Amino acid sequence: MKKIGTFGFVMAAVVVAGIAASNPASAVTYTVSGTGINQPAPGVSFSFTLTLPNFINSVQENVPLDSCTVGSADFNCSVAHFRPAQDFGIFGQYDQIDFVYENSDNSGGGGAQLLFQLGALQTPGVYLVGPISFSADAILTVTADAVPVPAALPLFLTGLGVIGFLARRKRKADAVV
C-alpha cells in the first residue's frame, strides 16, 4: 500500500507540472488611439497602451500606462481611468476610459472622455468610440495574449516530486533498520 502512496505522490507532481505547462497565464493588452475633437485639443492625435494580467472588470483610477504619446509638444500623458459599465442615464451604459493629460509647461491639464460599448473592456476585439463620447474620436483594441510559464517551473515541480519520493524512501529504509 505504501508503494502505491509513493507512486501516487510522484505521479501527482508530474501531473501538476504538466498542468502548469499546458495552462499559461494570460495578459490583456489595451491599445487606444484617436484624435481629439476638443480635448486635449482639436485635431491632436493620441495613443496609449496598457497591459494587465486580467481583463478590467472594476473601476481603476490613475492607472499608469505602458506607453503614451500625444501628437503635440504642448501635452504630456501618463495615466488613464477605466470605468466598466458606467451608467449615462438615458444614453445607457458604456465602458468609459478617461485619458489624462497635462500641459507640457505644467500650467494645468485635463482629459478626454472615451466611451465604448458595454463589455469592451472584458472581451478581445476592436471597438469604436460610442455615440455620446464627449471629447475624442478613438479606437480601442483589446487583445489577450498567452504568457508562457517559465520553462523551469515544470522541471522544478518534477524535482520536488523526486525529492519527496527519495525522502519517503529514506524514511522507510530508516524505519526498517
N, C-alpha and C positions, 0 to 999 in steps of 0.2 A: 504494500500500500504506500509506503514511503517513497518507493521508486516512482510511482505514478505522481505523487505530490511534487517531487523534484522535477520530473519531466514536465509536469504542468506549469511549474514556475518558469522554466526555461522557455517553453512554448509561449507563455503569456508575454514574456519580454520580447520575443521575436514578433508576435502579433502586434504589440504596441508599437514597435519600431516600424513595422510595415504600414500601420495606420497613419503614423506620423508622417511617413514619407509620401503616402498617397493623398493626404488631405492638406495641401498647402494653405496657409493663411491667405487672405486676400487684402488688397489695398484698393481703395477707391480714390480716383483722381477726378477732381472737378476743375474744368477749364472754362473760364468765362472770357469772352471777347466782345467788344462792341464799340459803339460811337456815342458820345454824349449828345443828347438833344439840347439840354440846357445845363446839365451838371456832369462832370466838373466844369465843362464849358462846351458851347455848341461846336460840333464837328471834331472834338478831341477824342482820339481813339484810346482805348484802354484794354488791358488783358491781365488776367491773373490766374494762377494755378494753385490748387490746394490738394494735398494728398493726405488721406486719413486711413486708419486701419479698418474702419467700418463706414457704412452709409450714415449720413447725418439724419437723425430721427428726433432730435431735441434742439431747443434753442441754444445756439453757440454764439457768444458775444466776443468781440475782439480776437478773432481767430487769426494768428499770424500766417501769412501766405508763403508758399514755397517760392513763388516769383510773382512780380507785379510790375507792370510798366504802364506809363501814361505817355501818350504821343505829344506831350508838350513839356517844355522845360519849366513851365510855370507850376507844375503839380508833381507831388510825390504820392506814393501809396504804400501801405504796409499791412493793413488788416481789412477784414470784412466781417459782417454779422450774418448769420444764417438762421432763418426762422421758418421751419417747416410748418405747413398748414396755418399760415397767417390768415385770419378772417378779415375781409374787407367789406363786411356788411352786404349790401345789395349786389355788390360785384362778385361775391363768392369768395372761395378760399384759394390761396396761391402759396407756393413756396417762395419766400422772399429772401433775397440776398442784398444786403446794403454794402456797396463798395465805398470804402472810406478813403478819402484823400486829404492831403494838406497842401497848402500853398508852399512853394519852394522857399519863399522868404519868411516862412513861419508866421505869416500875418493872419492865419485862420485856416479854414478848411470846410469840408462838408462831405457829401456823399451822393451817390447815385443809387436810387432805389430800383432794384430789378425784380420783377415779378414773373415767375414761371408757373406753368400748370402744376396742380397738386400732384405730388408723387415724383416730381422731377429730381428731388434730392435723394430719393431712395431707389431709383431704377436707372440702369445704364441707358443712355440714349442721347439724342441731340434735341435741345429744346429752344424755341424762340421766346423772346420776351413776351409777357402776357399783354392783353389788350388794354389794361389800365396802368401799365408801368409808367411811372411819373417822370423819369428823368433820363432815360437812356434807351438805346436800341441795342440789344445784346443777344448772344447765342451762348447757351450753356451746354457743354459736352461732358457727360458723366461716363466714366469707364471704370470697370472693376477688373483689375489685373491680378493674376496669381503671383504671389511672392513665394519663391521656393523655400522650403525648410532647409536649414543649413545641412550640408551633406554629412556632417559629423554627428547629427542628432540620432539617426537610426543606429549608427555604429556605437554611440555612447550607450543607448538603451540596451543594445545587444551585449555590450561589455558588462553592464550592470547585471544582466541575467546570468552571464557566465560567472561573475564574481559570487553571486548568490548561490549558484549551483556548487561552486567549489567550496564555499564556506559551509554549506549544509553538509557536503560530503565529508569535510574535515571534522565537523562536529559529530557526525555519525561514526567516523573512524575512532575519534577520541572516546566516545561512549562505549565502544566495543572493547577497547583495551583496558 
